[in-house]
Amino acid sequence: MSTESPSGTVQFLTFHLDKETYAFDIQKVKEVIDVTKITKVPRMPDYLLGAINLRGAVVPVIQLCRKFGLPAGEKTVDTCIIIVETDLSGETISLGVIVDSIREVLTLEKNLIEPTPRIGMRINTGYIKGIGKKGNDFIILLDINRLMSEEAALKNAETVSEG
């Protein structure tokens, strides 16, 4: 599931996309930054916006709304980039993920995390770790490694930026 504490709780950074709440395992989150200048990389999927310079490192940036086929929200003062670490082809890379807003760091008891529901259709839900429950609200828990594992686009973006 996720990195657990000895008490059986798991921490997540929650955020909003298109009025829904999603979360990344806090262990994968390096930092949260304001949206900055993004250099476009040609011939990339529409959700791969380009790359940013993060203290001298080239970091690819994706817009998660586009990746999920959701309408991209308007940029507001709350729009930010979550810098996460993901494993891609056996290599750990930093990745920027644009989200509508950050909500909170949430600690969930393991028993409040339900497995990913089976939809019964051929829809890829492999990137969903589970569904967290907080009161009457559901939080979609994302696995950033699985979300990007099938994508060669990030590797291509790094190759272009190194050349």
Secondary structure as GFF3:
##gff-version 3
##sequence-region A 1 163
A	DSSP	beta_strand	9	17	.	.	.	ID=ss1
A	DSSP	beta_strand	20	25	.	.	.	ID=ss2
A	DSSP	three_ten_helix	26	28	.	.	.	ID=ss3
A	DSSP	beta_strand	29	34	.	.	.	ID=ss4
A	DSSP	beta_strand	48	54	.	.	.	ID=ss5
A	DSSP	beta_strand	57	63	.	.	.	ID=ss6
A	DSSP	alpha_helix	64	67	.	.	.	ID=ss7
A	DSSP	beta_strand	80	88	.	.	.	ID=ss8
A	DSSP	beta_strand	91	99	.	.	.	ID=ss9
A	DSSP	beta_strand	101	109	.	.	.	ID=ss10
A	DSSP	three_ten_helix	110	112	.	.	.	ID=ss11
A	DSSP	beta_strand	113	114	.	.	.	ID=ss12
A	DSSP	beta_strand	128	134	.	.	.	ID=ss13
A	DSSP	beta_strand	137	142	.	.	.	ID=ss14
A	DSSP	alpha_helix	144	149	.	.	.	ID=ss15
A	DSSP	alpha_helix	153	162	.	.	.	ID=ss16
###
